[in-house]
Amino acid sequence: MSVTQKLVTKNFNVENATSFLNSFANNDIDYFVYVGRHIPYSGGDTAIPTPTDSVEDAHYDVYDNMIFAKRLTSSDVMYMIKNNAWVANTVIYDEYSHTDPLLYEKDFYTVVNNSTEYNVYKCLFNNSNAYSTIAPSRVGSAADLEPITTGDDYVWKYMCTITKSNYEKFSSTEYVPLTANSDVISGATNGRIDIIKIVDGGEMYNNYIANASFKTGDIVVGGSGTTYGAPETASSLDNYYQGGVLKITSGAGIEQYRRIVDYSGTTLQKLFTIDRNFTITPAVNDTYQVYPYILVWGDGTETTPAEAMAIVDSASVNSISSIEILNPGAGYRKATAVVGKSPTDVPYTSSSTLIDLPSVISNDVGFKVAELTPIIPPKDGHGSDPYLELGANRICVSAKFNQTENNTISVENDFRQVGIIKNPKFHNVELIYSTGANLVGTFTVGETIKQYKQLKLLGNVSITSGNSYINKTDVGKISNTVTIVSAGVAYVNGVDTISVNNSSTNGTGFAAGLTANATGVITAVTVTNQGSGYSIPPTLTITTSTGSNAVLTAALANPQNTVFRDCFVANDYALVKTTTQNYLTEVSSVPYDDRIIGTTNSSFTATNAEISALDFTAEAIVTAVSVGQLTVSNVSGVFASAGKILGLSSGATSFITTTPQVNDKNAGSFTISSQLTRLVGNFANSSPAFEEDELVEQDTLLNIVQPFGYFHHSELGAGLDDDTLFINNESGIFNISNSVTIIGDNSTGVLDNLITKYKGDFVKDSGEVLYYENLNPITRKDNKSEIIKIILEF
């Protein structure tokens, strides 16, 4: 039996989160946060029911109980990571390691509250599992791009900053938002070695000098820039410090380092020989250190060698206590580090030889080799992709319902469910459109209309009735007008002729004749054939035995260069317009830059028509047409005043003249949806008030088809028959009637003379319910708003 072991990587999770977040910039996808369920749970509100994924619970019940919803924008969503808040002397933060399979389950980063902002740092070194006592901080300069060593010897990598406003909008007790820092991303170095982990510090690395200073006579001994005197207390053995590193620790040349390639301990003056001159020559009294040298060996992909020196602890049998990175290098995918062993040349070459630890060190009976592990950063380097590096596989959706949202939703009653819906569609939307010169064609019931941005293309086109070809007008033809640059003299009508040189023009067939006056001056050129296939105009000369000095120039009939293949692909729409007619077609193919083949034939013939590519921003289905007004349903996207619209079946075009309405209310930007059914009539005189959440019913002859719903709130109108009852969980058909009443089951409140009704703004069951959450009841008030935060894990 075959067995497999599988893993869905954290990268896959983060990529899914990224796809969801990026979809908010897609005009084809609409997301809404909704609140719902004003009636108590079936078992009472003391026990919140666990959501289930049944079709009944996760779809039908959601739509029946929906109260209102708000459109989400890209500013309402953000990546989230665990809130590993920095706490002093309480937490041992985990180190990043490329070999740790449980990294994303650990606290390998922290979030520091700097009062005005929150900064995120990745832990690269935790001082051998010590408590963190000093918070990392940044200075706001390029220095922030380098690893930060704090006073507690932790090493941190600054990743990004969370603004206070984003923190307040998206954060929860468990999670905080994450935003990228472009400077950190661009400053990341692929394969850089910032940490070399000490697995075992070894013993008896005696070949070091913890602190020394240059004396008179120690600088550039014998005039050699690579020879320096060693302290009198240095070892008297030759080669003792060979292979080590000499680093300047004070003076003008501080931080410079050179490798020691030879050491003389038996000469009158003990001498270091270094691999190359210092850029800034040390001075007398400048201090320095000598420690074993570490070169990080890679697999050949490294582009810059990483170098370090091993700090020796005299209190611990001269073992390696820490590693100081001298040059982090770049390009490492694999790495090995050994104390003391290095090539004579850095970077390593085929002609290099190895400098090993002096045998007097390595052969000591108490010597023990240190074991080191270089830590390799994520692909492209620390900070190159904070979302992948910190495992941001959660997205927070944050929406605020501001009281009445400009009188579009009610502050009455309560709710106990929130969720996210994708691509719900509005219905009963009224669009008022221009009937003037901007109207071309006639819209029809049942067709799909779209709002579009017209991207008019360079170059006019020609179409033929009954044909699906759209061609650049006069493509390949030469203009009927030939320019007489110089008329010349002594030309003879009927004798002298115009010669056409078609070489390199790709065209043929152009022909023209000349007319000269009595003195032989050319006065006109008549084109008799415009030819075909020309990409550039031909050269014209005159065959004559008497005339001279005439210069004639031909031009392309349509010199504009069309680029249809760059603008269209199959299934795009192309719109060809004249002042009175439209030809709208889906694109079948684009064989040439000057030709489009549509899927339908044109119903008219035109030359010099304009052509446009279309960017659709909203669509709907026409349910009714009257003069200057469309009633539409299944609306997605945002129809807006001044938006251009077209019918996909009729080809009609016009533009919207006023803000659309939904259910006889201003639609604005289709930001808010009220999903309560509105029943408009008259509250009977002396009728008691309806009670929140009670069952309301309309009398009918048959109880089995009796329409009912649950009361949410009511609004009293100022006139006659303009009182409104708001319900949801509607079932059955409420009949428009002045003789049948609507009665509250508990209150016996009465609404009579039902003159009109409006269903919720969304087409019920349109769109997909992506998420829902049952809550304790939240009561709405006219002096408060609700912030809904939903954290989705991918």
C-alpha positions in Angstrom: 0.0 0.0 0.0 1.4 3.4 -1.0 1.5 6.1 1.6 2.1 9.8 1.1 2.9 12.6 3.5 1.5 16.0 2.4 1.7 19.6 3.5 -0.1 22.7 2.4 2.5 25.4 3.0 2.1 28.7 4.8 2.9 30.4 1.5 -0.2 28.8 0.0 -2.3 30.2 2.8 -0.8 33.6 2.5 -1.3 33.6 -1.3 -5.0 32.8 -0.8 -5.3 35.7 1.6 -3.5 37.9 -0.9 -5.9 36.9 -3.7 -8.9 37.7 -1.5 -7.4 41.1 -0.5 -6.5 42.0 -4.1 -10.0 41.1 -5.3 -11.3 44.2 -3.7 -9.7 46.2 -6.5 -11.6 44.2 -9.1 -14.6 46.0 -10.6 -16.3 42.6 -11.2 -16.5 41.7 -7.5 -18.6 43.5 -4.9 -18.3 42.7 -1.2 -20.8 43.8 1.5 -20.8 43.4 5.3 -24.3 42.8 6.6 -26.1 42.7 10.0 -29.2 40.6 10.5 -31.5 38.7 12.7 -33.5 41.1 14.9 -35.7 38.3 16.2 -34.4 36.2 19.1 -32.7 32.8 18.5 -35.1 29.9 18.6 -33.7 28.7 21.9 -33.5 32.2 23.4 -30.6 34.7 23.4 -28.9 33.1 26.4 -27.4 30.4 24.2 -25.8 31.6 21.0 -26.3 28.9 18.3 -23.2 27.5 16.6 -23.3 28.4 12.9 -23.6 25.5 10.5 -22.8 25.3 6.8 -26.2 23.9 5.8 -27.9 25.5 2.9 -30.7 26.5 5.1 -28.6 28.2 7.8 -25.8 29.6 5.6 -27.9 30.9 2.8 -31.7 31.1 3.0 -31.8 32.0 6.7 -29.2 34.7 6.2 -31.2 36.4 3.4 -34.5 36.1 5.3 -33.0 37.7 8.4 -30.8 40.4 6.8 -31.5 43.9 8.0 -29.0 46.1 6.2 -25.5 45.9 4.5 -22.6 48.2 3.6 -20.3 47.9 0.6 -16.6 47.2 1.4 -13.7 49.0 -0.3 -10.0 48.2 -0.5 -9.5 50.5 2.5 -11.7 48.2 4.6 -9.4 45.2 4.4 -5.9 44.5 5.6 -3.5 41.6 6.3 -3.4 40.5 10.0 -0.8 38.8 12.1 -0.8 37.6 15.7 -0.5 40.4 18.2 2.9 39.5 19.8 3.1 42.7 21.8 6.5 43.5 23.2 6.6 43.1 27.0 9.7 43.8 29.1 11.4 41.0 31.0 8.5 38.6 30.5 8.9 37.0 27.2 11.7 35.0 25.6 11.2 35.7 21.9 11.9 33.0 19.5 14.7 33.4 16.9 14.0 33.2 13.2 15.6 30.1 11.7 15.3 28.8 8.1 15.4 25.2 9.5 12.6 25.6 12.0 9.5 23.7 10.8 7.4 25.2 13.6 8.4 28.8 13.1 4.9 30.2 12.4 3.7 28.7 15.6 6.2 30.7 17.6 6.7 34.3 18.8 9.5 35.1 16.4 8.5 38.7 16.0 7.1 41.5 18.2 4.9 44.5 17.9 6.2 47.6 19.8 3.9 50.4 20.9 5.7 53.6 20.3 2.7 55.7 21.4 2.2 57.4 18.0 2.7 54.2 16.0 3.3 50.5 16.2 6.5 49.0 14.8 7.0 45.3 13.9 10.4 43.6 14.4 11.6 40.1 13.6 13.8 38.5 16.2 17.1 37.3 14.6 18.9 36.5 17.9 17.6 36.2 21.4 20.8 36.2 23.4 20.8 32.5 24.0 17.2 32.3 25.1 17.3 35.3 27.5 14.3 37.5 28.4 13.9 40.6 26.3 14.4 43.7 28.5 14.9 46.5 26.0 12.4 47.2 23.3 13.8 47.8 19.8 13.3 51.2 18.3 14.0 53.0 15.1 15.4 56.3 14.2 13.6 57.0 10.9 16.7 56.8 8.6 18.5 54.3 6.5 20.0 52.9 9.6 16.6 51.2 10.2 17.3 48.9 7.3 20.1 47.2 9.2 19.7 44.7 12.0 19.3 46.4 15.4 21.2 45.1 18.5 19.6 46.3 21.7 21.2 46.6 25.1 20.0 43.2 26.1 22.0 41.7 23.2 18.9 40.8 21.2 19.2 41.3 17.4 16.1 42.6 15.6 15.1 43.3 12.0 12.7 46.2 11.5 9.9 45.0 9.2 7.3 47.7 9.0 5.2 50.3 10.8 1.5 50.1 11.7 -0.1 53.6 11.8 -2.2 54.4 14.8 -5.3 54.9 12.6 -4.9 51.4 11.0 -4.2 49.9 14.4 -7.4 51.3 15.8 -9.5 50.4 12.7 -8.4 46.8 12.4 -6.7 45.5 15.5 -8.2 43.0 18.0 -6.9 41.6 21.2 -5.4 38.7 19.2 -4.4 40.2 15.9 -2.9 43.4 14.5 -2.8 44.8 10.9 0.3 44.5 8.8 1.4 46.9 6.1 4.5 46.8 4.0 7.3 49.3 4.2 8.6 50.0 0.6 12.0 51.1 1.9 12.5 47.9 3.8 11.4 45.8 0.8 13.7 47.6 -1.6 16.5 47.5 0.9 16.4 43.7 1.5 19.3 41.7 0.4 18.9 38.2 -0.9 21.0 35.5 0.9 22.5 37.9 3.4 24.0 36.2 6.6 23.1 38.4 9.6 23.4 35.6 12.2 25.7 32.7 12.7 24.4 30.5 15.5 26.8 28.9 17.9 25.7 25.3 18.4 28.9 24.5 20.4 31.5 27.1 21.3 34.4 24.7 21.3 37.4 25.1 23.6 40.9 26.4 23.7 40.7 29.1 20.9 43.8 30.7 22.5 44.8 32.7 19.3 43.2 36.0 20.2 44.0 39.4 21.6 41.0 41.0 23.2 42.4 44.5 23.3 45.6 46.2 22.2 46.8 49.5 20.8 49.4 50.5 18.3 52.6 51.8 19.7 55.3 54.0 18.0 57.0 51.8 15.5 54.0 49.4 15.0 52.6 51.3 12.0 53.5 50.3 8.5 56.7 48.5 9.6 59.6 48.8 7.2 57.4 51.0 4.9 55.1 48.0 4.1 51.4 48.9 4.3 50.6 45.3 5.1 53.0 44.9 8.1 52.2 46.0 11.6 53.8 45.4 15.0 52.1 43.1 17.5 52.0 43.9 21.2 54.9 42.6 23.4 52.5 40.3 25.2 51.5 38.5 22.0 52.5 34.9 21.4 56.1 34.1 20.7 55.2 31.3 18.3 55.3 31.9 14.6 51.9 31.6 12.7 50.1 31.8 16.0 47.5 34.3 14.8 47.7 33.4 11.1 44.2 33.1 9.6 42.7 35.4 12.2 41.3 38.9 11.7 42.6 42.2 12.9 39.9 44.8 13.5 40.4 48.5 14.4 38.2 49.5 17.4 39.0 53.2 17.7 40.5 56.1 15.8 39.7 57.4 12.3 39.8 53.9 10.8 37.4 52.3 13.3 35.5 49.2 12.0 38.1 48.4 9.4 39.3 44.8 9.4 41.9 42.8 7.6 42.8 39.1 7.6 46.2 38.1 9.1 48.0 36.0 6.5 51.2 35.6 8.4 52.5 36.2 11.9 56.1 36.3 13.2 56.5 35.7 16.9 60.1 34.8 17.0 61.6 38.0 15.5 62.9 40.9 17.5 59.6 42.8 16.8 56.6 40.6 16.6 54.8 41.3 13.4 51.3 40.8 11.8 51.2 40.6 8.0 47.7 41.4 6.7 46.1 40.6 3.3 45.9 44.2 2.1 46.5 47.8 3.1 44.0 49.6 5.3 42.0 52.2 3.5 42.6 54.6 6.4 46.0 53.9 8.0 45.8 53.4 11.7 47.5 55.8 14.1 49.6 55.4 17.2 47.3 54.6 20.2 44.4 53.4 18.0 43.0 50.2 19.5 42.4 46.9 17.8 41.3 43.3 18.4 42.6 40.0 17.0 40.1 37.1 16.9 39.7 33.9 14.8 38.3 34.6 11.3 35.2 33.0 9.9 34.4 32.7 6.2 30.9 31.5 5.3 31.1 28.9 2.6 28.1 28.6 0.2 27.1 26.4 -2.7 28.5 28.7 -5.4 25.4 31.0 -5.7 26.7 33.6 -3.3 27.5 36.9 -4.9 29.4 38.5 -2.0 31.3 36.4 0.6 30.0 36.7 4.2 32.8 37.2 6.8 32.8 37.2 10.6 35.0 36.9 13.6 34.7 34.7 16.6 34.7 36.4 19.9 36.5 34.3 22.5 35.4 34.1 26.2 38.5 33.8 28.4 36.3 32.9 31.4 35.0 29.8 29.6 38.1 27.9 28.5 38.5 30.2 25.6 35.4 29.0 23.9 33.5 31.0 21.2 31.0 33.1 23.0 29.6 35.2 20.2 30.0 35.9 16.5 30.5 39.4 15.1 29.4 39.7 11.5 32.0 41.8 9.5 30.3 41.5 6.1 26.9 39.8 5.8 27.5 38.9 2.2 24.7 38.2 -0.3 23.3 35.4 -2.4 23.5 32.4 0.0 21.1 29.6 -0.3 23.2 27.1 1.7 26.0 28.0 4.1 28.6 26.4 6.3 30.9 28.3 8.7 34.1 27.0 10.3 36.2 28.9 12.8 39.7 29.6 11.5 39.6 27.8 8.1 39.6 30.2 5.1 41.0 30.5 1.6 44.0 32.8 0.8 41.7 34.7 -1.5 38.3 36.2 -0.7 36.2 35.5 -2.6 37.4 31.9 -3.0 38.9 31.1 -6.4 40.2 27.9 -8.0 43.8 29.0 -7.3 43.2 29.7 -3.6 44.9 27.7 -0.9 43.5 27.2 2.6 44.7 28.9 5.7 43.9 26.6 8.5 44.1 27.1 12.3 47.6 27.1 13.5 48.6 23.6 14.4 49.7 24.8 17.8 46.0 25.6 18.5 44.3 22.7 16.8 46.8 20.1 18.1 46.4 21.2 21.7 45.1 18.3 23.8 42.2 20.4 25.2 41.2 21.9 21.9 37.6 21.3 20.7 36.3 22.5 17.4 33.3 24.9 17.6 30.1 24.1 15.7 28.4 26.9 13.9 25.2 27.2 11.9 24.8 30.3 9.6 21.1 31.4 9.4 19.9 31.9 5.9 17.1 34.5 5.4 13.9 33.9 3.5 13.9 34.1 -0.3 15.0 37.7 -1.4 16.1 38.6 2.2 14.6 39.7 5.5 11.9 42.3 4.9 11.5 41.6 1.2 7.9 40.2 1.7 6.6 40.9 5.2 3.3 39.1 4.5 5.0 35.8 3.7 7.7 36.2 6.2 5.4 36.8 9.2 2.7 34.3 8.0 0.0 36.9 7.3 -2.7 34.3 6.3 -5.5 36.3 7.9 -7.4 39.2 6.5 -9.5 41.6 8.6 -12.6 43.2 7.2 -13.6 46.3 9.1 -16.8 48.2 8.5 -18.4 51.0 10.4 -22.2 51.7 10.4 -22.5 55.4 11.2 -25.8 55.7 12.9 -28.5 56.1 10.2 -25.9 56.3 7.3 -27.5 59.5 6.1 -31.0 58.3 6.8 -30.7 55.1 4.8 -30.9 52.6 7.6 -32.8 52.4 10.9 -31.4 52.9 14.4 -34.4 50.9 15.8 -34.3 47.4 17.3 -31.3 45.2 17.5 -29.3 42.6 15.6 -27.4 39.4 16.5 -25.7 38.3 13.3 -23.0 39.7 11.0 -21.4 38.4 7.9 -20.0 39.0 4.4 -21.7 38.6 1.1 -20.1 38.5 -2.3 -21.7 40.0 -5.4 -25.3 40.5 -4.2 -27.4 42.3 -6.8 -29.7 45.3 -6.4 -33.2 45.3 -7.8 -35.9 47.9 -8.6 -33.3 50.5 -9.7 -34.4 53.5 -11.8 -32.0 55.1 -14.3 -32.9 58.4 -15.9 -31.1 58.7 -19.2 -30.6 61.4 -21.8 -33.1 61.3 -24.8 -31.3 64.1 -26.7 -28.6 63.8 -29.3 -26.6 61.5 -27.0 -29.3 58.8 -27.4 -28.5 56.4 -30.2 -30.9 53.4 -30.7 -33.6 52.1 -28.4 -33.2 50.1 -25.2 -35.3 46.9 -24.9 -36.9 45.0 -22.0 -34.9 41.9 -21.0 -31.6 43.0 -22.4 -28.4 43.5 -20.3 -27.2 47.0 -20.1 -23.8 48.0 -19.0 -22.2 51.2 -17.8 -18.9 51.7 -19.5 -15.9 53.9 -19.9 -15.2 54.6 -23.5 -11.6 54.2 -24.6 -11.7 55.8 -28.0 -8.9 54.5 -30.3 -6.8 56.3 -32.8 -7.9 55.9 -36.4 -11.3 55.8 -38.0 -12.8 52.5 -39.2 -15.1 51.2 -42.0 -17.9 48.6 -41.6 -20.2 47.0 -44.2 -23.8 45.9 -43.6 -24.1 42.2 -43.3 -20.4 41.8 -42.6 -18.5 41.3 -39.3 -15.2 42.9 -40.4 -14.1 46.2 -38.8 -11.3 47.7 -40.9 -9.2 50.7 -40.5 -10.7 53.2 -43.1 -8.7 53.4 -46.3 -6.2 51.0 -45.0 -3.3 50.5 -47.4 -4.6 53.3 -49.7 -2.9 56.4 -50.9 -4.6 59.7 -50.5 -6.6 61.3 -53.4 -4.6 64.4 -52.8 -1.1 64.6 -54.1 0.9 67.6 -52.9 2.6 69.8 -55.6 5.7 70.8 -53.7 7.2 72.4 -56.8 5.2 73.0 -60.0 8.2 73.0 -62.3 8.2 74.3 -65.9 7.8 73.1 -69.5 5.6 70.1 -68.8 3.3 68.9 -71.6 -0.3 67.7 -71.0 -1.0 64.2 -72.4 2.7 63.5 -73.0 4.4 63.7 -69.7 3.4 61.0 -67.1 3.8 60.4 -63.4 5.9 57.4 -62.5 5.3 55.5 -59.3 8.2 53.8 -57.4 6.6 51.2 -55.1 9.8 49.8 -53.8 9.7 48.9 -50.1 6.1 50.2 -49.8 4.3 46.8 -49.7 1.7 48.4 -52.0 0.7 48.3 -55.6 -1.7 50.0 -58.0 -1.4 53.6 -57.2 -1.8 55.8 -60.4 -2.2 59.5 -61.1 -2.0 62.0 -64.0 -0.9 65.6 -64.2 -2.3 68.8 -65.7 -0.1 71.6 -66.8 -1.0 75.2 -68.0 0.1 76.8 -71.2 3.6 77.6 -69.8 4.1 74.0 -68.7 3.6 74.7 -65.0 1.8 71.8 -63.2 -1.5 73.0 -61.9 -3.2 69.8 -60.7 -2.6 66.1 -60.1 -5.6 63.7 -60.4 -5.4 60.3 -58.6 -7.0 57.6 -60.8 -6.3 54.6 -58.5 -5.5 54.8 -54.7 -3.9 51.4 -54.9 -3.8 48.9 -52.0 -1.5 47.4 -49.4 0.7 50.5 -48.8 2.5 50.8 -45.5 4.3 53.9 -46.6 3.6 56.2 -49.6 5.5 55.6 -52.9 8.0 58.0 -54.5 6.7 60.0 -57.4 8.7 61.2 -60.4 7.7 62.6 -63.8 8.7 61.0 -67.1 9.3 63.9 -69.4 11.6 65.1 -72.3 11.0 68.8 -71.8 9.9 69.6 -68.2 12.0 70.1 -65.1 12.1 71.0 -61.4 8.6 69.5 -60.4 8.4 67.8 -57.0 5.3 65.8 -56.2 4.5 64.0 -52.8 2.0 61.3 -52.1 0.6 60.5 -48.6 -1.3 57.6 -47.1 -5.0 58.1 -47.1 -5.2 57.2 -43.4 -1.8 57.7 -41.9 -2.9 56.9 -38.3 -1.4 53.7 -37.0 -4.0 51.5 -35.4 -2.9 48.9 -32.8 -6.0 46.7 -32.5 -4.1 43.7 -31.4 -2.8 45.6 -28.4 -6.3 46.8 -27.5 -8.6 43.7 -28.0 -8.7 40.0 -27.3 -11.4 37.5 -28.0 -14.7 38.2 -26.1 -13.9 41.9 -25.5 -16.5 44.3 -26.8 -15.9 46.8 -29.6 -18.2 49.8 -30.2 -18.3 51.4 -33.6 -20.2 54.7 -33.6 -21.4 57.2 -36.1 -23.5 60.2 -35.1 -26.7 58.2 -35.6 -25.9 54.5 -35.4 -24.0 52.0 -33.2 -22.5 48.7 -34.1 -21.7 46.8 -30.9 -20.0 43.4 -31.2 -18.0 40.9 -29.2 -14.6 40.4 -30.7 -14.0 37.0 -32.3 -10.4 37.6 -33.3 -7.9 40.3 -34.2 -5.9 39.0 -37.2 -4.1 42.3 -37.9 -3.5 45.6 -36.2 -5.9 47.2 -38.6 -8.7 44.6 -38.6 -11.1 43.2 -36.0 -13.5 40.3 -36.7 -16.7 40.5 -34.7 -19.1 37.8 -33.7 -22.1 39.5 -35.2 -22.7 41.4 -38.5 -23.2 45.1 -38.7 -26.6 46.3 -39.7 -25.3 49.3 -41.6 -22.5 50.5 -43.7 -20.2 53.4 -42.6 -16.8 54.8 -43.3 -14.7 57.1 -41.1 -16.6 55.8 -38.0 -15.0 56.0 -34.6 -14.1 52.8 -32.7 -13.7 52.3 -28.9 -12.7 49.7 -26.5 -15.0 49.4 -23.5 -14.3 49.1 -19.8 -17.4 48.0 -18.0 -18.1 49.3 -14.5 -21.7 48.2 -13.8 -24.4 46.0 -15.3 -28.1 45.2 -15.0 -31.1 43.6 -16.7 -33.8 45.9 -18.1 -37.3 45.2 -16.6 -39.2 48.2 -18.0 -38.6 51.0 -20.5 -40.3 54.4 -20.7 -39.2 57.6 -22.3 -36.0 58.6 -20.6 -36.2 56.0 -17.9 -35.1 52.4 -17.4 -36.1 50.2 -14.5 -33.5 47.6 -14.0 -32.8 44.6 -11.7 -29.9 42.3 -10.9 -27.6 45.4 -10.6 -24.0 44.8 -10.0 -21.3 47.5 -9.8 -22.2 51.2 -9.3 -24.3 53.1 -11.8 -23.7 56.8 -11.5 -24.9 60.2 -12.8 -23.1 61.0 -16.1 -22.2 57.3 -16.6 -22.4 56.1 -20.2 -24.7 53.1 -20.7 -25.3 50.7 -23.6 -27.6 47.8 -24.3 -25.8 44.6 -25.3 -28.7 43.4 -27.5 -30.0 46.7 -28.9 -26.6 48.4 -29.1 -28.4 51.6 -27.8 -26.2 54.1 -26.0 -26.9 57.1 -23.8 -25.8 58.5 -20.5 -27.4 58.7 -17.0 -28.5 62.2 -16.2 -29.3 62.0 -12.4 -28.3 59.9 -9.4 -30.1 56.5 -9.7 -32.7 55.4 -7.2 -33.3 52.1 -5.5 -36.8 51.4 -4.3 -37.6 55.1 -4.8 -34.7 56.1 -2.6 -31.5 57.9 -3.6 -29.0 55.1 -4.4 -25.9 57.3 -3.9 -23.0 55.1 -4.7 -24.9 51.9 -4.0 -23.0 51.8 -0.7 -25.9 50.9 1.6 -28.6 48.3 1.2 -31.7 48.1 3.4 -33.0 44.6 3.2 -36.2 45.2 5.1 -39.5 44.9 3.2 -41.5 48.2 3.3 -45.3 48.1 3.5 -46.8 51.5 2.9 -50.4 52.3 3.9 -52.2 53.8 6.8 -52.1 53.1 10.5 -55.6 52.7 11.6 -57.0 55.3 14.0 -56.6 54.2 17.7 -54.6 51.2 16.5 -52.1 50.1 19.2 -48.4 50.3 18.4 -46.8 47.3 16.8 -44.4 45.4 19.0 -40.7 44.7 18.1 -40.2 41.3 16.6 -43.8 40.3 16.6 -45.4 38.3 13.8 -47.5 40.4 11.4 -50.0 38.9 9.0 -52.3 40.0 6.2 -55.8 38.4 6.1 -56.6 36.1 3.2 -59.2 33.6 2.4 -56.8 30.7 2.8 -54.6 30.4 5.9 -52.1 28.2 4.1 -51.1 31.1 1.8 -51.5 33.9 4.4 -48.6 36.3 3.9 -46.6 37.2 7.1 -43.4 38.6 8.4 -41.7 39.9 11.6 -42.0 43.5 12.6 -38.7 45.5 12.8 -39.9 49.1 13.2 -42.4 51.6 11.8 -42.4 55.2 10.4 -45.4 57.5 10.7 -45.9 59.6 7.6 -47.1 63.2 7.6 -50.0 62.7 5.1 -52.5 60.1 4.1 -51.5 56.5 3.3 -47.8 57.2 3.8 -47.2 55.2 7.0 -44.6 52.5 6.7 -44.3 49.1 8.3 -40.8 47.5 8.1 -40.6 43.7 8.3 -38.3 40.9 7.3 -38.6 37.1 7.1 -41.4 37.9 4.7 -43.3 34.9 3.4 -46.1 34.9 0.8 -47.4 37.8 -1.2 -48.8 40.9 0.5 -51.6 42.1 -1.7 -52.1 45.7 -2.6 -55.6 46.3 -1.2 -57.7 48.9 0.6 -59.9 46.3 2.1 -57.5 43.8 3.6 -55.6 44.7 6.8 -52.2 43.8 8.2 -52.4 42.9 11.8 -49.8 42.5 14.6 -50.2 39.1 16.2 -49.4 40.3 19.8 -50.2 44.0 19.7 -53.2 43.8 17.4 -51.8 46.9 15.7 -53.3 47.5 12.2 -52.0 48.8 8.9 -54.7 49.1 6.3 -55.1 50.4 2.8 -51.8 48.9 1.6 -51.0 51.1 -1.5 -47.5 50.0 -2.3 -44.7 47.7 -1.1 -41.0 47.5 -1.6 -38.9 44.4 -1.1 -35.3 44.7 0.2 -32.7 46.4 -2.0 -30.9 43.2 -2.8 -32.3 40.5 -5.0 -33.0 37.8 -2.5 -30.5 34.9 -2.7 -28.3 36.8 -5.2 -24.6 36.6 -4.4 -22.8 34.2 -2.1 -22.6 34.2 1.7 -18.9 33.9 2.5 -19.1 34.2 6.3 -21.6 34.6 9.1 -21.3 34.9 12.8 -23.9 34.7 15.6 -23.6 37.3 18.4 -25.1 38.4 21.6 -27.9 41.0 20.7 -26.6 44.5 19.9 -29.1 47.3 20.3 -28.9 50.2 17.9 -29.2 53.7 19.1 -29.5 57.1 17.3 -26.4 58.3 19.1 -24.0 55.4 18.4 -22.4 53.6 15.6 -21.2 50.0 15.3 -17.8 48.8 14.1 -17.8 45.3 12.6 -14.4 43.5 12.5 -14.3 40.1 10.9 -11.0 38.2 10.8 -10.8 35.6 8.1 -8.2 32.8 8.2 -6.9 31.3 5.0 
